[in-house]
Amino acid sequence: MQRLQDATELKFWAEDRPVPREVLLKEAADCVGVLSMLTERIDAEFLDACPQLRVVSNHAVGFDNVDVAACTERGILAGNTPDVLTETTADLAFTLILATARRVHEMVDYVKQDKWRTWGPLDNLGVDVHHATLGIMGMGRIGYAVAKRAKGFDMELIYHDSTRSVIAEEKLGVKFVSREELLNHSDFITLHVPLTPETRHSVGKAEFEQMKASAILINTSRGPVVDQAALLEALKSGQIRGAGLDVTDPEPMRADNPLLALPQVTILPHIGSATLNTRTKMADVAARNLVNGLLGEEMVSCLNPQARGIGRNKS
């Protein structure tokens, strides 16, 4: 906030809820820069409603809420906050792997509901994480960081991506496999892909049918990557064992959602990057992206540097 106040005439939304669309369009109409959250849709309608806009800085690593192509067409620079949240999000993904495997959420409720009466050799059994097969969909920064953690658990690591990661294969011994092989053989499947038209609902009924009945799905990417209705049916029918989700569709998820009634599901409120240190770094990068872009200086992370020579950002 201080960085922005020192460099700009600042307007900001102070309420603890997403800014309503009509308010955003009205208040941003005369702005030259916007710092957006993933709750704001920065599309052609918004960009055209802000004729002076030159920079959009998205306070997230993902940018499915920002139409980067539309920004580029109008000569508007777009930035995001990669790298600073990689390790923190990987921690959370592995937390979900462990918590879902060992039924942590379910067992906490078990104690709170006064069901704990004795110890029995077959009571409250989970599954092992060590030496299990972890399938990683998307070997980007976060996928790689999850793989590093899994090595410490002696997991067998396989991955699928549109492009191969030679570094992951050489340094971590991760094996590249087809999507079908990953679905067929993984004990845990963790999703680390961006939300695009191609990845929306890319894990659905057909994919669940290919998974082991003992498989556990982990999603810390974006909720709509998973067909949530198909996930519900797969869990209810026993087609897969469980799921750990930090992202849902829609967000926020309401308490009456049927997924929340299933004991084998752990759902968190999109907290992948939610540590004080990481969120502070994200805020700093987002602020620097905005200020640097407006001053004509190099942004920390620019999604479309070619926009600098177009329209509103012509030199």
C-alpha positions, 0 to 999 in steps of 0.5 A: 500500500505504501509503495502504491500511495507514494507513486500514484493517486490511489483508489482502493476497495476496502471491503472484505469481499470482491468488488461488485462488477458495476462498482469496479467498472465505474471506479476504474474508468479513469485509471491508468493502472489496476491491481487485480485479485483473482476475483476480478474479471479483467476482460475486453468489456473491462478494458474498453471501459477503461480507455486510459488503462496502461497496466494490469497487475494481477495479485496471483501467479495464475491469470485465468481471470485476465484476458492477456490477449485482449490486453496485448491488442490494446497495448496494456501491459499485464503482470503476475506474481510467479516464483514467490509462492511456489514453495508455499503452495507445494507445502500445501499440496503435500499437506493435502496428500498426507491429510487425505491419505491418513484421514486427518480431517475425518479423524479430528471430527472423530475425536471432537464427536466423542467417538474415540472409545478404544484402540483397535488394530483395524480402526481408522485405517488410512493409506501409506504415502511412502513408496506410493506412486505419485502422478504429477499433472503439470511439471512447472515450478509448483509440480517440481517443488511437490516432486522434491518433497515426494522424494523424501517420502521415497515415492515413485514419481511419474508426470505428464505435461505438454512439454517434458521437463529434462531438469525434473527427469535428471535431478529428481528421477521423475518419469515422463508418462502418457496421460493414460498411464498416469491415470492408470497407475498413480496412487495419488494424482496432484494437479498443477496445470493452469486453467485454460479452455483446454484444461477446463474439466480436463479431469472428469468422468472419463478420467475417474474411470481410468483411475485406481479405486484406491486413488486420491486426487489432489487439486491446488491449481484451479477448481474448474480443472476438475468436473466437480459433479463427476468428482462427486459421483466418483467418490460416492460410487467408490470409483476413487478413494478420496480427494484433497482440494484447495480450490473448488468450482465455484469459489467460495464453496457453500456449506451445503455443497454435497462434497462437504458431506463426504468424509473422504474429502478434505476441502480448504478455502484456497490457502495455497499461498496463505502464509504471511511471508509469501502473501507479503512477497506477492503484494510487493511483486504486484505493487512493483509490477504496477508502478514499474509498468506505469513508469516505463521500467521493467516489470518483475513479471510481465506476461506480454512485454510485446504490448509495450510497443502497441497502442497505449504503451507506445514508446 
